[in-house]
Amino acid sequence: MKTRYLVGCLLLAASMSVETGMAQGIINPSAGAIHRSMAGASTAVAVDAAGATYWNPASICYIKRTEMYVGADFVYGDTFLDAAAEATGQFGSNRSDSGLASAPAIGVVYRPAESLFRYGLGIYALVGRTIDFPGAEFNPILMPWDPPNSFGVGPVSTNFSALQIAPILGYQLSDKLYVGGGPVVTTMSLLLDPALQAERNPNGTFPPATHSRPRWGFGFQVGIQYHPDSPWSFGGSFKTRQVFDTFTYNSKDETGAARTLEAEVDLPMILSFGVGYEGFEKTLIAVDFRYFNYKNAKLFGDEPEGGGLGWTNVVSVAAGFQREVHQMIKIQAGYLWNGNPIPETETLWNIQLPAINTHTISGGLVVALTEYADISGSVAYAFASKISGTVLEIPGTFIELRQDLTTFSLGLTFHN
């Protein structure tokens, strides 16, 4: 019985294994090549339409002319799952076959002539990736369910993606002060096989959670920017918690009989503060500070005993640099640090959502093709990180998830 309890707990934690382009928990730090190359630092300044619509809605007033950015981000990650159970003598290390993921990034800022109003629209992937761990002969999590020989669940597959749409209205209160705001609408898909967060089937196996439609979530954002008569600029923004429809799945038990599964999911409230400096010739420096309130977001902040992940609130710091090296060429660089929302005591329950990459560097290039069009590219690398723990602090058990991420971005900017 002890062996069954021990290995069963191992499996319960690993059920939803999800790989995302993660930083700052599940939230992508940036959108588009230029914004990503500066690590997402844009609360006090804006270098393009995609960045202006991402963190601070007041940033669209900083764009000097009507502009549209269209691009895509491509994410490649290496994720490994190691597990051992001394009581059964099982150990294995397996790699997720996640492949190359893609995500759109679109930002539009419209600046009417002789008007104090600005209009913006951001469309971008908030999260996205998949996990695809194969069945394994020795990994106690990925072995087939065959009591008393093994208590694994076999292959683990998860798809987690979210697309956010943010219409924005900005207003220039004065030459120095801008404000902006608007609704935030997100469509999210979360597909799991198996869904170990659900109640087990009568034979001890877990049902799938793959038959479901995307769900919609809603929130709001407001922001402010201040540009005094100096090289400095300042900004702040507030994004409310996004509340989603209940996730409902048409599942089945081991006999094929119908089952219904449900899950409640929120995205966290986010506070951002930023400082910009343009005191050096043809150079922009930006620093952002962010706070993510995961503790009050359903699923993420709920305790594992209630089917949640037990995440804590975290902060992040992003620093970006841009310099014009030629009248047709600009270069960017950035660094992002973010806290780990997962307490050590909850390591077991978060194999499914490895928000573990804490250090990311980035760099990029913008080339003017014509007076009205630019092309941009960037690369960001999240250094390899790992998370590990035991099963309910029971000696002789071990789970570790290792991951690094590389993101390539390409985009075109059109302006009048």
ABEGO torsion letter per residue (X at the ends): XAAAAAAAAAAAAAAABBBBBBBGEABBABBEAAAAAAGGBAAABBABAAAAAAABAAAAAABABBBBBBBBBBBBBBBBBBBBBAAAGBBBBBBBBAEBBBBBBBBBBBBBBGBABBBBBBBBBABEEBBBBBBBAABAAABBBBOAABABAEBBBBBBBBBBBBBBBBBBABAABBBBBEBBBBBBBBBBOBBAABBBBAAGBBBBBABBBBBBBBBBBBBBBBBBBBABBBBBBBBBBBBBBBBBBBBBBAAGBBBBBBBBBBBBBBBBBBBBBAABBGBBBBBBBBBBBAAABBGAABBAAAGBAGBBBBBBBBBBBBBBABAABBBBBBBBBBBBABBAAAAAAAAABBBABABBBBBBBBBBABAABBBBBBBBBBBBBBBBBBBGGBBGBBBBBBBBBBBBBBBBBBBX
